[in-house]
Amino acid sequence: MERKNLIEAFRLTWSVIENVPIYEPIKTLKGNYKVYHDNYIQTIATFIYWLLILYTIISC
């Protein structure tokens, strides 16, 4: 709860990412798996980007 209060002190919202699904075409490398794979990588990259920004704000 302390972390949530710290984040909200900067007028940010605490939210949780439950999971990022790995769709069947990625697992089996069939169909248009490349599209799913590219979207998956972009999702993870976006998550890391915002995580680093949040970490930078909190650690200042």
N, C-alpha and C positions, 0 to 999 in steps of 0.2 A: 504494500500500500504506500510505502514511503516513496518508491520510484514513481508511482502513478501521480502522487501529489507534486513531486518535483517537475514532472513533465507538464502537468496542468498549470503550474506556476508560470510557465512560459507561454501560456495560452495555446497549448497544443492539446490534442486529444489522444488519450490512451486507447488504442485498439489492438486487437490480436489477430494475427494471421493463423487460422487454424491449420491450413495445409495448402499446398500447391499441387493439384492433381497431375499425375503422370498418365497421360492417356494411352490407351492400348496401341495405337499406331507407333508411338515412341518405343514402347516396350518390345514390339515385334518387328520394328523397322519395316513396316508394310504400309501400303497406301501412300497418302501424302504426309508421312511422318515428319518430313522436313519442316512443313508449316507448323505443326504442333511443337516440334523441337525448338524452332526459332522463337515461337511465342513463349515457351517455357523458359528459355534462356533470358529473354527480355524481362519476364516477370521476376526472375531471381535477381537480375542486375538492377532492376528498379527498386526492389526491396533492399538490397545492399546499399544502394545510393542513399536512400532515405534513412536507413539505419546509421550510416556514417554521418550524415548531416545532424541527426538527432544526438548522436554521441558527441559531436563537436560542440553543439549548443550546451549540452549538459555539463561537459567537462571544462567549460570556460569559467 
